[in-house]
């Protein structure tokens, strides 16, 4: 008696040696198939667990994550992406064209790079790209896009990190640096900087 796919198979013992060998071969084949099927079931279970984990990580990501198809329509976006794009619900974004959320300044470049990703399967990055929310307000985002297949069709997975505060901080530093330099240059007092005994800067009053 052996079991295959949950079905008990009763084997009839034959007296002649050839029949005995055939029965033994059949039992070994059934046992091997059962082992292989168990391995397939485990692989499928592992894949389901992996897919579930990947989706959970995307949903919990603090960065915006979305997928667009070959027509540049958004077919998936996580909650962080919906919030960054200016809406509480991802359903308000699904079906929208990607270019709706790109500042016109970056429109041509973005369209060219999207086509590059879809055509070549490459990965592209944009630093401090100016983007738009649904309400029209703007922000800066560091963007990474890579080619994927979505429901059997070419598409792209895009990750956007909001760097607006960093951009504003850099601009303030540049402004404050420019203001400080202007104060030094206009000072009625002589101001100079030396390095290793050599003067490397001197304002007008020090000349």
C-alpha positions in Angstrom: 0.0 0.0 0.0 1.4 3.4 -0.9 0.0 7.0 -1.0 0.2 9.5 -3.8 -1.5 13.0 -3.7 -3.5 11.8 -0.7 -4.8 8.8 -2.5 -4.0 5.4 -1.2 -2.8 3.0 -3.9 -3.1 -0.7 -3.3 -0.4 -2.7 -5.0 -1.0 -6.3 -5.9 2.0 -8.5 -5.2 2.9 -10.6 -8.2 4.7 -13.9 -8.0 6.9 -13.6 -11.0 10.1 -11.6 -10.6 9.4 -9.2 -13.5 6.1 -8.2 -12.1 7.7 -7.6 -8.7 10.3 -5.4 -10.3 7.6 -3.4 -12.1 5.6 -2.9 -8.8 8.8 -1.8 -7.0 9.6 0.7 -9.8 6.1 2.1 -9.7 6.3 2.6 -5.9 9.7 4.3 -6.2 8.3 6.6 -9.0 5.3 7.6 -6.9 7.5 8.2 -3.8 9.8 10.5 -5.9 6.9 12.4 -7.4 5.5 12.9 -3.9 8.8 14.4 -2.7 9.0 16.7 -5.8 5.5 17.9 -5.3 6.2 18.6 -1.6 9.2 20.7 -2.7 7.0 22.6 -5.2 4.4 23.3 -2.6 7.0 24.6 -0.2 8.5 26.8 -3.0 5.1 28.3 -3.8 4.4 28.9 -0.1 7.8 30.7 0.2 7.0 32.8 -2.8 3.7 33.8 -1.3 5.4 34.7 1.9 8.1 36.7 0.1 5.5 38.6 -2.0 3.5 39.4 1.1 6.6 40.7 2.9 7.6 42.8 -0.1 4.2 44.4 -0.4 4.2 45.0 3.4 7.6 46.7 3.2 6.4 48.9 0.3 3.2 49.9 2.2 5.2 50.8 5.3 7.9 52.7 3.4 8.2 56.4 4.5 9.1 57.1 0.8 6.6 57.4 -2.0 6.6 54.2 -4.1 4.5 53.8 -7.2 4.3 51.8 -10.4 3.4 53.1 -13.8 2.7 51.1 -16.9 4.1 51.6 -20.5 1.5 54.3 -21.1 2.9 56.2 -18.1 -0.3 55.7 -16.1 0.1 55.1 -12.4 -1.3 51.6 -11.5 -0.1 51.3 -7.9 1.0 53.8 -5.2 1.6 53.3 -1.5 0.1 55.4 1.3 3.2 57.5 1.7 3.0 58.3 -2.0 -0.6 59.3 -1.9 0.2 61.7 1.0 3.2 63.2 -0.8 1.1 63.6 -3.9 -1.5 65.6 -1.9 -4.3 63.2 -1.2 -5.3 60.9 1.7 -6.2 58.0 -0.6 -4.1 56.1 -3.2 -7.3 55.5 -5.2 -7.3 59.3 -6.1 -3.9 58.7 -7.9 -4.5 55.4 -9.6 -5.0 56.0 -13.4 -3.3 59.4 -13.4 -0.6 60.2 -15.9 2.9 60.5 -14.3 3.5 63.8 -16.0 0.6 65.3 -14.0 2.9 65.4 -11.0 6.1 66.7 -12.7 6.9 70.4 -12.9 7.0 71.6 -16.6 10.7 72.5 -16.1 11.5 68.8 -15.8 8.8 67.5 -18.2 10.9 66.9 -21.3 13.7 65.3 -19.4 11.4 63.1 -17.4 9.6 61.9 -20.5 12.8 61.0 -22.2 14.2 59.1 -19.2 10.9 57.2 -18.7 11.1 56.0 -22.3 14.7 55.1 -21.7 13.8 52.9 -18.7 10.9 51.2 -20.5 13.0 50.7 -23.7 16.3 49.5 -22.2 15.3 48.2 -18.7 17.9 50.5 -17.2 17.7 52.4 -13.9 17.7 56.2 -13.7 18.0 58.7 -10.9 17.0 62.4 -10.5 18.3 64.6 -7.7 16.1 67.3 -6.4 13.5 67.1 -9.1 10.8 69.7 -8.9 7.4 68.0 -8.7 3.8 69.0 -8.1 1.0 67.8 -5.8 -2.7 67.5 -6.8 -3.4 70.9 -5.3 -0.7 72.6 -7.3 1.9 73.0 -4.5 5.4 72.1 -5.3 8.2 70.1 -3.6 11.6 68.6 -4.4 12.2 64.9 -4.7 15.1 62.6 -5.2 13.8 60.0 -7.6 14.9 56.5 -8.6 13.1 54.6 -11.4 13.8 51.0 -12.5 12.1 48.8 -15.1 9.8 46.0 -14.0 7.0 43.9 -15.5 3.5 44.7 -14.2 0.8 42.1 -15.1 2.9 40.9 -18.0 3.5 44.3 -19.5 6.6 46.7 -19.3 6.4 49.2 -16.5 8.6 51.1 -14.0 8.9 51.1 -10.2 9.6 54.6 -8.9 10.7 55.7 -5.5 10.5 59.4 -4.5 12.1 60.8 -1.4 10.9 64.3 -0.3 14.0 66.5 0.0 12.3 69.9 0.2 13.6 70.7 3.6 17.1 69.8 2.6 16.8 72.0 -0.5 15.5 74.9 1.5 18.3 74.5 4.0 21.0 74.5 1.3 19.5 77.6 -0.2 19.5 79.4 3.2 23.1 78.4 3.7 24.1 79.9 0.3 22.1 83.0 1.0 23.7 83.5 4.4 27.1 82.8 3.0 26.6 85.4 0.3 25.3 88.0 2.8 28.3 87.3 5.1 30.8 87.8 2.2 29.1 91.0 1.2 29.3 92.4 4.8 33.0 91.5 4.9 33.7 93.2 1.5 31.8 96.3 2.5 33.3 96.6 6.0 35.2 99.8 6.6 37.7 97.8 8.7 40.5 95.8 7.1 39.7 92.1 7.1 42.0 89.5 5.8 42.5 85.7 6.0 45.9 84.0 6.0 46.9 80.4 5.7 50.3 79.1 6.6 51.7 82.6 6.7 50.2 83.7 3.3 47.3 86.1 2.9 44.6 84.3 0.9 41.8 86.9 1.2 41.6 90.6 1.9 38.7 93.0 1.6 38.8 96.3 -0.1 39.5 98.2 3.1 42.6 96.2 3.7 44.1 97.0 0.3 
